[in-house]
Amino acid sequence: MNAPDLLPAVRELYSRLPETRCLQPWELTHVLWSLNYTDELADEWEIAAASDVARQDWPEWRRAA
């Protein structure tokens, strides 16, 4: 999986399982892989970048964090 594929996967994960929004990148790596959003484990920095962008989609909960 490459970086452009991660953002849609993280957005879908956040919309389907809102409780995952507070997970750290190293935790998201395993969640995305375990739930078959990715075929292989992605790098933490790629997950962190996709997560930061995806979190901007939900400004109401981002302010509370």
PyMOL Python script that loads the backbone (N, CA, C, O; Angstrom):
from pymol import cmd

cmd.read_pdbstr("""\
ATOM      1  N   MET A   1       0.853  -1.173   0.000  1.00  0.00           N
ATOM      2  CA  MET A   1       0.000   0.000   0.000  1.00  0.00           C
ATOM      3  C   MET A   1       0.892   1.226   0.000  1.00  0.00           C
ATOM      4  O   MET A   1       1.891   1.285   0.716  1.00  0.00           O
ATOM      5  N   ASN A   2       0.518   2.199  -0.809  1.00  0.00           N
ATOM      6  CA  ASN A   2       1.296   3.429  -0.833  1.00  0.00           C
ATOM      7  C   ASN A   2       0.527   4.558  -0.146  1.00  0.00           C
ATOM      8  O   ASN A   2      -0.641   4.400   0.209  1.00  0.00           O
ATOM      9  N   ALA A   3       1.185   5.673   0.031  1.00  0.00           N
ATOM     10  CA  ALA A   3       0.621   6.788   0.790  1.00  0.00           C
ATOM     11  C   ALA A   3      -0.731   7.277   0.255  1.00  0.00           C
ATOM     12  O   ALA A   3      -1.617   7.550   1.064  1.00  0.00           O
ATOM     13  N   PRO A   4      -0.937   7.403  -1.063  1.00  0.00           N
ATOM     14  CA  PRO A   4      -2.258   7.858  -1.539  1.00  0.00           C
ATOM     15  C   PRO A   4      -3.402   6.907  -1.182  1.00  0.00           C
ATOM     16  O   PRO A   4      -4.546   7.344  -1.058  1.00  0.00           O
ATOM     17  N   ASP A   5      -3.113   5.626  -1.018  1.00  0.00           N
ATOM     18  CA  ASP A   5      -4.142   4.654  -0.644  1.00  0.00           C
ATOM     19  C   ASP A   5      -4.458   4.681   0.852  1.00  0.00           C
ATOM     20  O   ASP A   5      -5.529   4.247   1.275  1.00  0.00           O
ATOM     21  N   LEU A   6      -3.534   5.185   1.633  1.00  0.00           N
ATOM     22  CA  LEU A   6      -3.728   5.199   3.082  1.00  0.00           C
ATOM     23  C   LEU A   6      -4.804   6.182   3.520  1.00  0.00           C
ATOM     24  O   LEU A   6      -5.600   5.871   4.406  1.00  0.00           O
ATOM     25  N   LEU A   7      -4.837   7.352   2.920  1.00  0.00           N
ATOM     26  CA  LEU A   7      -5.795   8.374   3.346  1.00  0.00           C
ATOM     27  C   LEU A   7      -7.242   7.891   3.224  1.00  0.00           C
ATOM     28  O   LEU A   7      -7.996   8.022   4.188  1.00  0.00           O
ATOM     29  N   PRO A   8      -7.662   7.338   2.083  1.00  0.00           N
ATOM     30  CA  PRO A   8      -9.035   6.817   2.025  1.00  0.00           C
ATOM     31  C   PRO A   8      -9.292   5.691   3.022  1.00  0.00           C
ATOM     32  O   PRO A   8     -10.392   5.580   3.564  1.00  0.00           O
ATOM     33  N   ALA A   9      -8.288   4.862   3.262  1.00  0.00           N
ATOM     34  CA  ALA A   9      -8.453   3.764   4.225  1.00  0.00           C
ATOM     35  C   ALA A   9      -8.630   4.305   5.636  1.00  0.00           C
ATOM     36  O   ALA A   9      -9.485   3.823   6.380  1.00  0.00           O
ATOM     37  N   VAL A  10      -7.832   5.303   6.014  1.00  0.00           N
ATOM     38  CA  VAL A  10      -7.943   5.880   7.354  1.00  0.00           C
ATOM     39  C   VAL A  10      -9.275   6.615   7.497  1.00  0.00           C
ATOM     40  O   VAL A  10      -9.924   6.518   8.538  1.00  0.00           O
ATOM     41  N   ARG A  11      -9.686   7.343   6.469  1.00  0.00           N
ATOM     42  CA  ARG A  11     -10.982   8.040   6.523  1.00  0.00           C
ATOM     43  C   ARG A  11     -12.132   7.053   6.713  1.00  0.00           C
ATOM     44  O   ARG A  11     -13.036   7.292   7.513  1.00  0.00           O
ATOM     45  N   GLU A  12     -12.092   5.960   5.982  1.00  0.00           N
ATOM     46  CA  GLU A  12     -13.159   4.961   6.125  1.00  0.00           C
ATOM     47  C   GLU A  12     -13.121   4.311   7.504  1.00  0.00           C
ATOM     48  O   GLU A  12     -14.163   4.086   8.119  1.00  0.00           O
ATOM     49  N   LEU A  13     -11.923   4.012   7.984  1.00  0.00           N
ATOM     50  CA  LEU A  13     -11.792   3.436   9.319  1.00  0.00           C
ATOM     51  C   LEU A  13     -12.363   4.375  10.374  1.00  0.00           C
ATOM     52  O   LEU A  13     -13.092   3.939  11.265  1.00  0.00           O
ATOM     53  N   TYR A  14     -12.039   5.654  10.280  1.00  0.00           N
ATOM     54  CA  TYR A  14     -12.549   6.638  11.237  1.00  0.00           C
ATOM     55  C   TYR A  14     -14.066   6.769  11.158  1.00  0.00           C
ATOM     56  O   TYR A  14     -14.725   6.960  12.181  1.00  0.00           O
ATOM     57  N   SER A  15     -14.620   6.670   9.966  1.00  0.00           N
ATOM     58  CA  SER A  15     -16.073   6.805   9.847  1.00  0.00           C
ATOM     59  C   SER A  15     -16.799   5.550  10.333  1.00  0.00           C
ATOM     60  O   SER A  15     -17.888   5.650  10.899  1.00  0.00           O
ATOM     61  N   ARG A  16     -16.215   4.377  10.120  1.00  0.00           N
ATOM     62  CA  ARG A  16     -16.858   3.132  10.544  1.00  0.00           C
ATOM     63  C   ARG A  16     -16.629   2.817  12.017  1.00  0.00           C
ATOM     64  O   ARG A  16     -17.502   2.259  12.682  1.00  0.00           O
ATOM     65  N   LEU A  17     -15.462   3.174  12.518  1.00  0.00           N
ATOM     66  CA  LEU A  17     -15.098   2.899  13.910  1.00  0.00           C
ATOM     67  C   LEU A  17     -14.549   4.180  14.542  1.00  0.00           C
ATOM     68  O   LEU A  17     -13.332   4.338  14.649  1.00  0.00           O
ATOM     69  N   PRO A  18     -15.415   5.083  14.954  1.00  0.00           N
ATOM     70  CA  PRO A  18     -14.961   6.379  15.481  1.00  0.00           C
ATOM     71  C   PRO A  18     -14.005   6.267  16.664  1.00  0.00           C
ATOM     72  O   PRO A  18     -13.206   7.175  16.894  1.00  0.00           O
ATOM     73  N   GLU A  19     -14.072   5.189  17.406  1.00  0.00           N
ATOM     74  CA  GLU A  19     -13.182   5.035  18.553  1.00  0.00           C
ATOM     75  C   GLU A  19     -11.715   4.908  18.147  1.00  0.00           C
ATOM     76  O   GLU A  19     -10.826   5.069  18.983  1.00  0.00           O
ATOM     77  N   THR A  20     -11.454   4.620  16.871  1.00  0.00           N
ATOM     78  CA  THR A  20     -10.068   4.493  16.407  1.00  0.00           C
ATOM     79  C   THR A  20      -9.408   5.852  16.179  1.00  0.00           C
ATOM     80  O   THR A  20      -8.199   5.917  15.957  1.00  0.00           O
ATOM     81  N   ARG A  21     -10.177   6.930  16.229  1.00  0.00           N
ATOM     82  CA  ARG A  21      -9.618   8.265  15.985  1.00  0.00           C
ATOM     83  C   ARG A  21      -8.584   8.665  17.020  1.00  0.00           C
ATOM     84  O   ARG A  21      -7.745   9.521  16.739  1.00  0.00           O
ATOM     85  N   CYS A  22      -8.615   8.083  18.190  1.00  0.00           N
ATOM     86  CA  CYS A  22      -7.672   8.473  19.247  1.00  0.00           C
ATOM     87  C   CYS A  22      -6.459   7.546  19.304  1.00  0.00           C
ATOM     88  O   CYS A  22      -5.615   7.703  20.187  1.00  0.00           O
ATOM     89  N   LEU A  23      -6.352   6.598  18.400  1.00  0.00           N
ATOM     90  CA  LEU A  23      -5.216   5.674  18.410  1.00  0.00           C
ATOM     91  C   LEU A  23      -3.943   6.337  17.883  1.00  0.00           C
ATOM     92  O   LEU A  23      -3.996   7.243  17.052  1.00  0.00           O
ATOM     93  N   GLN A  24      -2.825   5.875  18.372  1.00  0.00           N
ATOM     94  CA  GLN A  24      -1.518   6.340  17.920  1.00  0.00           C
ATOM     95  C   GLN A  24      -1.189   5.670  16.579  1.00  0.00           C
ATOM     96  O   GLN A  24      -1.749   4.621  16.262  1.00  0.00           O
ATOM     97  N   PRO A  25      -0.277   6.270  15.785  1.00  0.00           N
ATOM     98  CA  PRO A  25       0.073   5.678  14.481  1.00  0.00           C
ATOM     99  C   PRO A  25       0.510   4.221  14.562  1.00  0.00           C
ATOM    100  O   PRO A  25       0.144   3.426  13.697  1.00  0.00           O
ATOM    101  N   TRP A  26       1.284   3.853  15.583  1.00  0.00           N
ATOM    102  CA  TRP A  26       1.726   2.461  15.669  1.00  0.00           C
ATOM    103  C   TRP A  26       0.546   1.528  15.925  1.00  0.00           C
ATOM    104  O   TRP A  26       0.569   0.370  15.507  1.00  0.00           O
ATOM    105  N   GLU A  27      -0.485   2.025  16.609  1.00  0.00           N
ATOM    106  CA  GLU A  27      -1.683   1.215  16.832  1.00  0.00           C
ATOM    107  C   GLU A  27      -2.521   1.137  15.563  1.00  0.00           C
ATOM    108  O   GLU A  27      -3.065   0.081  15.241  1.00  0.00           O
ATOM    109  N   LEU A  28      -2.625   2.241  14.847  1.00  0.00           N
ATOM    110  CA  LEU A  28      -3.392   2.253  13.596  1.00  0.00           C
ATOM    111  C   LEU A  28      -2.788   1.331  12.549  1.00  0.00           C
ATOM    112  O   LEU A  28      -3.505   0.723  11.755  1.00  0.00           O
ATOM    113  N   THR A  29      -1.472   1.233  12.554  1.00  0.00           N
ATOM    114  CA  THR A  29      -0.805   0.340  11.605  1.00  0.00           C
ATOM    115  C   THR A  29      -1.356  -1.069  11.730  1.00  0.00           C
ATOM    116  O   THR A  29      -1.685  -1.705  10.729  1.00  0.00           O
ATOM    117  N   HIS A  30      -1.454  -1.547  12.937  1.00  0.00           N
ATOM    118  CA  HIS A  30      -1.928  -2.910  13.172  1.00  0.00           C
ATOM    119  C   HIS A  30      -3.437  -3.034  12.981  1.00  0.00           C
ATOM    120  O   HIS A  30      -3.915  -4.072  12.523  1.00  0.00           O
ATOM    121  N   VAL A  31      -4.183  -2.003  13.323  1.00  0.00           N
ATOM    122  CA  VAL A  31      -5.641  -2.043  13.126  1.00  0.00           C
ATOM    123  C   VAL A  31      -5.966  -2.098  11.638  1.00  0.00           C
ATOM    124  O   VAL A  31      -6.788  -2.909  11.210  1.00  0.00           O
ATOM    125  N   LEU A  32      -5.324  -1.237  10.847  1.00  0.00           N
ATOM    126  CA  LEU A  32      -5.574  -1.238   9.399  1.00  0.00           C
ATOM    127  C   LEU A  32      -5.230  -2.586   8.781  1.00  0.00           C
ATOM    128  O   LEU A  32      -5.957  -3.082   7.921  1.00  0.00           O
ATOM    129  N   TRP A  33      -4.137  -3.173   9.214  1.00  0.00           N
ATOM    130  CA  TRP A  33      -3.729  -4.469   8.679  1.00  0.00           C
ATOM    131  C   TRP A  33      -4.663  -5.580   9.159  1.00  0.00           C
ATOM    132  O   TRP A  33      -5.067  -6.438   8.373  1.00  0.00           O
ATOM    133  N   SER A  34      -5.001  -5.564  10.431  1.00  0.00           N
ATOM    134  CA  SER A  34      -5.849  -6.618  11.000  1.00  0.00           C
ATOM    135  C   SER A  34      -7.248  -6.630  10.398  1.00  0.00           C
ATOM    136  O   SER A  34      -7.849  -7.692  10.234  1.00  0.00           O
ATOM    137  N   LEU A  35      -7.765  -5.448  10.069  1.00  0.00           N
ATOM    138  CA  LEU A  35      -9.109  -5.348   9.493  1.00  0.00           C
ATOM    139  C   LEU A  35      -9.103  -5.402   7.964  1.00  0.00           C
ATOM    140  O   LEU A  35     -10.115  -5.123   7.321  1.00  0.00           O
ATOM    141  N   ASN A  36      -7.964  -5.762   7.397  1.00  0.00           N
ATOM    142  CA  ASN A  36      -7.801  -5.927   5.942  1.00  0.00           C
ATOM    143  C   ASN A  36      -8.016  -4.646   5.148  1.00  0.00           C
ATOM    144  O   ASN A  36      -8.457  -4.691   3.999  1.00  0.00           O
ATOM    145  N   TYR A  37      -7.706  -3.507   5.755  1.00  0.00           N
ATOM    146  CA  TYR A  37      -7.695  -2.259   4.994  1.00  0.00           C
ATOM    147  C   TYR A  37      -6.419  -2.163   4.170  1.00  0.00           C
ATOM    148  O   TYR A  37      -6.380  -1.468   3.155  1.00  0.00           O
ATOM    149  N   THR A  38      -5.375  -2.862   4.608  1.00  0.00           N
ATOM    150  CA  THR A  38      -4.110  -2.894   3.888  1.00  0.00           C
ATOM    151  C   THR A  38      -3.647  -4.338   3.759  1.00  0.00           C
ATOM    152  O   THR A  38      -4.006  -5.193   4.569  1.00  0.00           O
ATOM    153  N   ASP A  39      -2.851  -4.596   2.736  1.00  0.00           N
ATOM    154  CA  ASP A  39      -2.304  -5.935   2.519  1.00  0.00           C
ATOM    155  C   ASP A  39      -1.018  -6.165   3.289  1.00  0.00           C
ATOM    156  O   ASP A  39      -0.624  -7.304   3.538  1.00  0.00           O
ATOM    157  N   GLU A  40      -0.366  -5.073   3.663  1.00  0.00           N
ATOM    158  CA  GLU A  40       0.886  -5.170   4.403  1.00  0.00           C
ATOM    159  C   GLU A  40       0.932  -4.044   5.429  1.00  0.00           C
ATOM    160  O   GLU A  40       0.169  -3.082   5.341  1.00  0.00           O
ATOM    161  N   LEU A  41       1.815  -4.169   6.386  1.00  0.00           N
ATOM    162  CA  LEU A  41       1.947  -3.142   7.407  1.00  0.00           C
ATOM    163  C   LEU A  41       2.594  -1.901   6.800  1.00  0.00           C
ATOM    164  O   LEU A  41       3.637  -1.985   6.151  1.00  0.00           O
ATOM    165  N   ALA A  42       1.970  -0.766   7.015  1.00  0.00           N
ATOM    166  CA  ALA A  42       2.498   0.494   6.497  1.00  0.00           C
ATOM    167  C   ALA A  42       3.433   1.116   7.523  1.00  0.00           C
ATOM    168  O   ALA A  42       3.385   0.781   8.707  1.00  0.00           O
ATOM    169  N   ASP A  43       4.281   2.020   7.061  1.00  0.00           N
ATOM    170  CA  ASP A  43       5.184   2.723   7.965  1.00  0.00           C
ATOM    171  C   ASP A  43       4.401   3.664   8.861  1.00  0.00           C
ATOM    172  O   ASP A  43       3.385   4.230   8.455  1.00  0.00           O
ATOM    173  N   GLU A  44       4.888   3.825  10.089  1.00  0.00           N
ATOM    174  CA  GLU A  44       4.201   4.684  11.051  1.00  0.00           C
ATOM    175  C   GLU A  44       4.101   6.123  10.569  1.00  0.00           C
ATOM    176  O   GLU A  44       3.080   6.776  10.785  1.00  0.00           O
ATOM    177  N   TRP A  45       5.147   6.630   9.919  1.00  0.00           N
ATOM    178  CA  TRP A  45       5.121   8.023   9.480  1.00  0.00           C
ATOM    179  C   TRP A  45       4.062   8.233   8.399  1.00  0.00           C
ATOM    180  O   TRP A  45       3.450   9.300   8.333  1.00  0.00           O
ATOM    181  N   GLU A  46       3.838   7.222   7.547  1.00  0.00           N
ATOM    182  CA  GLU A  46       2.794   7.330   6.529  1.00  0.00           C
ATOM    183  C   GLU A  46       1.408   7.318   7.178  1.00  0.00           C
ATOM    184  O   GLU A  46       0.521   8.074   6.781  1.00  0.00           O
ATOM    185  N   ILE A  47       1.235   6.459   8.171  1.00  0.00           N
ATOM    186  CA  ILE A  47      -0.025   6.402   8.907  1.00  0.00           C
ATOM    187  C   ILE A  47      -0.267   7.722   9.628  1.00  0.00           C
ATOM    188  O   ILE A  47      -1.383   8.240   9.619  1.00  0.00           O
ATOM    189  N   ALA A  48       0.771   8.266  10.252  1.00  0.00           N
ATOM    190  CA  ALA A  48       0.639   9.526  10.986  1.00  0.00           C
ATOM    191  C   ALA A  48       0.226  10.654  10.052  1.00  0.00           C
ATOM    192  O   ALA A  48      -0.627  11.467  10.407  1.00  0.00           O
ATOM    193  N   ALA A  49       0.814  10.716   8.871  1.00  0.00           N
ATOM    194  CA  ALA A  49       0.460  11.767   7.910  1.00  0.00           C
ATOM    195  C   ALA A  49      -0.984  11.617   7.437  1.00  0.00           C
ATOM    196  O   ALA A  49      -1.717  12.604   7.366  1.00  0.00           O
ATOM    197  N   ALA A  50      -1.393  10.405   7.116  1.00  0.00           N
ATOM    198  CA  ALA A  50      -2.772  10.174   6.675  1.00  0.00           C
ATOM    199  C   ALA A  50      -3.752  10.457   7.805  1.00  0.00           C
ATOM    200  O   ALA A  50      -4.830  11.003   7.570  1.00  0.00           O
ATOM    201  N   SER A  51      -3.390  10.098   9.004  1.00  0.00           N
ATOM    202  CA  SER A  51      -4.250  10.335  10.157  1.00  0.00           C
ATOM    203  C   SER A  51      -4.428  11.827  10.412  1.00  0.00           C
ATOM    204  O   SER A  51      -5.535  12.276  10.706  1.00  0.00           O
ATOM    205  N   ASP A  52      -3.354  12.595  10.302  1.00  0.00           N
ATOM    206  CA  ASP A  52      -3.443  14.046  10.492  1.00  0.00           C
ATOM    207  C   ASP A  52      -4.386  14.689   9.483  1.00  0.00           C
ATOM    208  O   ASP A  52      -5.183  15.558   9.838  1.00  0.00           O
ATOM    209  N   VAL A  53      -4.298  14.268   8.245  1.00  0.00           N
ATOM    210  CA  VAL A  53      -5.186  14.816   7.208  1.00  0.00           C
ATOM    211  C   VAL A  53      -6.624  14.376   7.457  1.00  0.00           C
ATOM    212  O   VAL A  53      -7.547  15.183   7.340  1.00  0.00           O
ATOM    213  N   ALA A  54      -6.821  13.120   7.795  1.00  0.00           N
ATOM    214  CA  ALA A  54      -8.174  12.611   8.030  1.00  0.00           C
ATOM    215  C   ALA A  54      -8.817  13.276   9.235  1.00  0.00           C
ATOM    216  O   ALA A  54     -10.025  13.512   9.245  1.00  0.00           O
ATOM    217  N   ARG A  55      -8.023  13.578  10.244  1.00  0.00           N
ATOM    218  CA  ARG A  55      -8.571  14.229  11.436  1.00  0.00           C
ATOM    219  C   ARG A  55      -9.062  15.642  11.135  1.00  0.00           C
ATOM    220  O   ARG A  55      -9.943  16.149  11.830  1.00  0.00           O
ATOM    221  N   GLN A  56      -8.517  16.269  10.133  1.00  0.00           N
ATOM    222  CA  GLN A  56      -8.965  17.608   9.753  1.00  0.00           C
ATOM    223  C   GLN A  56     -10.380  17.579   9.177  1.00  0.00           C
ATOM    224  O   GLN A  56     -11.043  18.613   9.097  1.00  0.00           O
ATOM    225  N   ASP A  57     -10.831  16.412   8.785  1.00  0.00           N
ATOM    226  CA  ASP A  57     -12.188  16.253   8.265  1.00  0.00           C
ATOM    227  C   ASP A  57     -13.231  16.336   9.364  1.00  0.00           C
ATOM    228  O   ASP A  57     -14.410  16.555   9.089  1.00  0.00           O
ATOM    229  N   TRP A  58     -12.805  16.162  10.604  1.00  0.00           N
ATOM    230  CA  TRP A  58     -13.722  16.199  11.736  1.00  0.00           C
ATOM    231  C   TRP A  58     -13.290  17.275  12.725  1.00  0.00           C
ATOM    232  O   TRP A  58     -12.784  16.956  13.801  1.00  0.00           O
ATOM    233  N   PRO A  59     -13.482  18.539  12.377  1.00  0.00           N
ATOM    234  CA  PRO A  59     -13.007  19.617  13.260  1.00  0.00           C
ATOM    235  C   PRO A  59     -13.709  19.655  14.613  1.00  0.00           C
ATOM    236  O   PRO A  59     -13.124  20.125  15.589  1.00  0.00           O
ATOM    237  N   GLU A  60     -14.941  19.175  14.694  1.00  0.00           N
ATOM    238  CA  GLU A  60     -15.660  19.245  15.961  1.00  0.00           C
ATOM    239  C   GLU A  60     -15.015  18.373  17.032  1.00  0.00           C
ATOM    240  O   GLU A  60     -14.942  18.792  18.186  1.00  0.00           O
ATOM    241  N   TRP A  61     -14.548  17.180  16.692  1.00  0.00           N
ATOM    242  CA  TRP A  61     -13.931  16.349  17.719  1.00  0.00           C
ATOM    243  C   TRP A  61     -12.443  16.660  17.844  1.00  0.00           C
ATOM    244  O   TRP A  61     -11.827  16.366  18.868  1.00  0.00           O
ATOM    245  N   ARG A  62     -11.878  17.244  16.818  1.00  0.00           N
ATOM    246  CA  ARG A  62     -10.444  17.581  16.870  1.00  0.00           C
ATOM    247  C   ARG A  62     -10.210  18.683  17.902  1.00  0.00           C
ATOM    248  O   ARG A  62      -9.187  18.674  18.586  1.00  0.00           O
ATOM    249  N   ARG A  63     -11.144  19.635  18.024  1.00  0.00           N
ATOM    250  CA  ARG A  63     -10.998  20.715  19.001  1.00  0.00           C
ATOM    251  C   ARG A  63     -11.053  20.175  20.426  1.00  0.00           C
ATOM    252  O   ARG A  63     -10.406  20.712  21.325  1.00  0.00           O
ATOM    253  N   ALA A  64     -11.820  19.122  20.626  1.00  0.00           N
ATOM    254  CA  ALA A  64     -11.977  18.544  21.956  1.00  0.00           C
ATOM    255  C   ALA A  64     -10.753  17.726  22.379  1.00  0.00           C
ATOM    256  O   ALA A  64     -10.536  17.503  23.570  1.00  0.00           O
ATOM    257  N   ALA A  65      -9.963  17.284  21.414  1.00  0.00           N
ATOM    258  CA  ALA A  65      -8.815  16.418  21.722  1.00  0.00           C
ATOM    259  C   ALA A  65      -7.644  17.199  22.273  1.00  0.00           C
ATOM    260  O   ALA A  65      -6.604  16.617  22.581  1.00  0.00           O
TER     261      ALA A  65
END
""", "prot")
cmd.dss("prot")
cmd.show_as("cartoon", "prot")
cmd.util.cbc("prot")
cmd.orient("prot")
